[in-house]
Amino acid sequence: MKENLILLLLLITARADNSVQNDRCQSRVLSHPTIPARLNQNITKLAETIDQRLSRSENFSSVARDLFLENGAMLGVAAMSPSNEYALALNVSKRLKIFPNRTVETEVFWTSLNMSRSGWGRAFKDCDYLRTWVYCFVLKTSGRSVGVFVKIDVNQCDDRQREIFNGTHKCHRDTMECVNEDHSAEEVGRYRCVCRKGFYHQSANSSWKGFSSEDVEAGRIDNLRCLPCPEGCEDCGPFGICNIQKDVYLTTAILCIQLACMAAVVVMSLIVFKQRKTKAIATGMWTILETILIGIFILYTTVVVKSFEPSTVQCLLEPWFREVGFVICYGAIILKLYRHLIEFRTRKAHRWVVKDTDLLKYLLIMTMSVLGYMAAYTSITLNFMQENYSLLYVGRTLDGESYYACKYLWWDYVTETGELIILIFGIHLSYASRNARTQFHERTFLTVAISLELAVSTVFYMARAVFLPGLHPDTILIIYCVRTQVSQTMALLLIFVPKFWYQQKQVRNLAQEYSCRLPVDAFKDVNAHGPLTSNNSDADVGEITLADMSPDDIRAELKRLYLQLEIFKSKTICRDNPHISKRRGGRKAQHRRFSLQKKGSREKRADSKNLHGKHRDKERQKLQEEVTEVEVSRTPEDSVCSNEGPSAIYADLPSSTNPSDHK
């Protein structure tokens, strides 16, 4: 019951609204023929097509249905024969409505059709079905009269529609032009008055968009006349300032350079992902490397945004791209330096290992902090804009030309100072880990990249505050492009090119090192038999197939390979490692080593050796070897990185290998 009452109330309300609209709407026909300003179809050909189809077929409904499907912009079609037979089809809310006779509701259509000759007739307004202003095109032949009805885009700025509005706009016709704002409203005052090209208004500012029709119609504007721009200036802004002309070709070239760099970053990210399991990429944490590429890509976008015309949107987007890209790129680099510092400053038995997921969590926290910071910046700026505060200002070059640019706020200076502090902290981390030895000299390249960004940013921010306001906008755009190429492109090359180069050269360099330092048969079993044990010392292992090798030969080759890998690992650990002594095995001197022997044990062993026999002497010797083996694990530094394993391998080497080559 309640639902029925609610539905009844809605129907009554809708009927009341329709009745109110009908009371306000008055159907009328203009006194003169009206030609539309813009029409996207050949209306004459369309009327001839309708006449031909009606001549072939007497079914008016099917002809009208096909016409409405082919021409969605057509509102209606009418046909009248010499014997006063009437047929009208209307497209009411995309539904076909047929009127086989002349009725009171459709009288306005037939009135316009009868009062018009062939061609454009008198426009009229229908308040019963279409509820809009309609153009009427009439084609009269000997057989019938055909009328085509098209919707009118109501525009008070169009002088041909002055009869609809009982007048026209009130903009100054010599120096101003009328811009229509609503094509569907018939009310007076849906336009805006703006200055023509080559004119300006003395009371306008940088955000002025013209005078509204409400103010013009109410007479609130004292002076509607715009003033001409200075001589030799095609276009000028507020206060008659001549706007500078930018070089379109230069802007296009810079855009192409930036887009090419962005495409290179995308290609490089795909290469890193494809080679993520290789040694050079895996040791550099491929997830962090991908993050650095994302940051560089966003930093390249700042110049793309800068190349467009200055606007409020550009002034808001540029710092967003800059700060988010900066914290992602250089935040990831600083976290890599932090990981190197943590790993190489370990002085305990259990080393603290920073995982890739931990670094990504730290970077996510940094990114979210910057996003919150920029959100606060944007909200405060938008609040100022509501109070008629503009983000644009009018700058002047040294030649006296003016241009629009984004205004530098105190907030920007605070942000730039924060960037420099972050970069200085990264330099501090790189200096603290200066004694660290990283694979492929990664720490060195990271330090150079962050130092280069610090130097470029410092010089750029100082120059922007002093010199850039007086330069041409094209010169400023070139400086921004050079800055990204020197800092971001060089960082891209310093971080990724060495990794790709080392990855390509690694296998060949290892093979050359083995061939120079160890003979091919240094680890071969002397008791092995088969083709590899022949007297031909010039035989190449690669020339012998696996089918020609016996199981003992394969076992000997695998043993030789394992021993070479172990030797290379031990030498890599010992090379330039400050945590391991230069002595064999990584042991400290005797007076600095811990010992499990009690005081006076050497004298007791000497006395007991003279008193007891060989059996007792062997037991003491065995005990002494066990104590010596325990001593290695009791040494603090040997607990961090012991070298006892590889030292035993050296003892098992054949006599043909020179031990001095492995020290």
Secondary structure, DSSP 8 states (H G I E B T S, - for coil): -HHHHHHHHHHHHHHHHHHHHHHH---EEEEEE---S--SS-HHHHHHHHHHHHHH---HHHHHHHHHHH-TTEEEEEEE-TT--EEEEEEETTEEEEE-S--STTHHHHHHHHT--SEE-EEEEESSSS-EEEEEEEEE-SS-EEEEEEE----TT-GGGHHHHTS---S-TTTEEEEE--SS--SS--EEEEE-TTEE-TT--TT---EEHHHHHHT--S----EE--TT-S-B-GGG-BB----HHHHHHHHHHHHHHHHHHHHHHHHHHHTTTSHHHHTT-HHHHHHHHHHHHHHHHHHHHHTS---HHHHHHHHHHHHHHHHHHHHHHHHHHHHHHHHHT--SSS-----HHHHHHHHHHHHHHHHHHHHHHHHHHHHHHHTT--SEEEEE-TTS-EEEEE---HHHHHHHHHHHHHHHHHHHHHHHTTT---GGGHHHHHHHHHHHHHHHHHHHHHHHHHTGGGS-HHHHHHHHHHHHIIIIIHHHHHHHHHHHHHHHHHHHHHHHHHHHHS-TTTT--TT--SGGGSS-TT--GGGS-GGGS-HHHHHHHHHHHHHHHHHHHHHHHHTT-TTS-SSGGG---GGGS-----TTHHHHHHHHHHHS-HHHHHHHHHHHHHHHHHHHHHSHHHHHS--HHHHHHHHHS-TTS-GGGG-
